[in-house]
């Protein structure tokens, strides 16, 4: 690569046919990949720059491949959000069966941890309080309990900044 430095792997925006991560920019930082490599290799092993780059490129391609399938599934079901279950489905449909069970186990533990901390976005919402009235005459003030207000805040997103 002409004009590239060892640390950055080239100029920003510079496309390289041999480097799939260089085309669209990678959301997977090289430092994270290298940190994982050092964690699994013996401490006395040195890692060549080409090995780091190749491992990074493979990881980016793998995530893009599995993520693309997951995204396609969400799109086919008319959803705008890709769920973790879409990734496990994607791995299974691509024949990566050995990844499915560890992903499901991790996801279950993550959700249990989230619920225990009171931060879950799925399944841990308090049940909706009963409606205070199905009909109020015009001009009648509406009173809302603190519990009802908390529920409303949990289901209605806040207004955009500056609104």
N, C-alpha and C positions, 0 to 999 in steps of 0.2 A: 504494500500500500504506500503510494507516494505521499509524503508530507504527513504521515501519521506519527503520533507519539505513542510510546508504550502504554502510558496510563490511560489515554482517552480512546485509543483505537482508531484515530482518524479525526478529520474535521467534522463538525456537526453538519448534518444534511448531506454528507457525502455518501452516495449510494455505492454499493459494491456487490456485484453479482454473486461473489463467493460468500458473502456475509449477509444472511437473511435479516439479521438484527439491524444492520446499517440502513436498510431501505426505509422502514417506517419509524425508526427509533425504538429502542427497547425499554419496556417498563420494568425489566428485570435487571437491576444493577449488577455489574460485573463483580463488585466487591462482595455481594451476598453469595454469589456462586462460588467464588474463591474461598470465602469463609466456610461454606459447607464442605468444599473439597478438603480443606485443611483439617476439618473436624473428623473426617472419615479416614484420612490417610495417616500413616505413622508420622510422628513429629519430625523425623530426620529426613523426610522426603522433600525434594525441591520440585516445584511444579513449573514446567516450561510455559512461556507465554502462549505458545500455540495450543498447548493442552487446555489452558484456561479459556482461550477464545473458542476452541472447538466445543468444550463442555458448555460454555455459555450459549453458543449458537444452537446446540442440540436441545438445551433446556427451553430456549425461546421457541424453537420449532415445536417441541412436544406440547408445551402449554398452549401455543396457538392452535395446534391440531385438535387437541382435546377440547379446548375452549370454543373453537369454531363449531364443533359438533354440538356442544352444549347450547351455544347461542342459537344454532339452527333449530334445535328442539323447542327452545322457548319461543322463537319466532313462529314456528309452525303451530304452536298452541296459543298464538296471539297474545303472548306475554312480553312485556318490555323489560322485565328483570330476569336475569339468569340466576336460578336457584342452585344451591349446592347439590341438590338431587339431580339436576341436569348434568353436572359433572360426573357423578357416579354412574348415571345412565349412559353417558357418553363413553366412559371407560369400558363399560360392559358391552356396549354395542360395537366398539372398536376392537374387541377381543382382548382387552387389557384386564382380564378378570382378576388377576392377582392384586390389582390396585383397589378394587371395589370394597372389599371387606375392611381393609385398613382405613379407607376414607370414611366409610360409614361409622366405624368405631370412633375415629377422631371427631367426626361431626356430632355424634351423640354426646361425647364427653364435653365438647365445646358448648353445646346447648345446655347441658346440665350445669356447667360452670356459669354460663350466662344467667340462667334462671336463678341459681343460688345467689348471684350478685344483684338480682333484680334488674338486669339490663336486657333481657331477651326481647327481640322484636317479633318472635313467633311463639304462639302458644302460651305465653305467660301473661297476657293481658287480662286484667280483671274482667269478670263478666259485666255486661251492660246492666246498669241499674234499671229497675222498672220505670216505665214512663210515668211522669208525675201527672200528666193529664193528656188525653188524646185530643181535647178541644178546649181552647180558652176563649172566652168572649172577647171581642175587641176592646182594647183599652185596659184589660186586666193585666197587672204586672206579673211577670214570670219570675219565680224564685227558683234558684238552683242551689242544691246542697253542695258542700265541698267535695263529696264523693262523686257526684255527677259532673262537676267541673273538672275534676281530675281525669275522669273517663273521657270527657270531650277533648281534653288536652292530649290524651294518649292516642286518639284516633284522627284528630284534625291537625294537619301540619300547620306550623306557624306561618304567618304571612311573609312574603319576601322582604329582604332588606329595603328600607326606604319607603315602605308602603304605608 
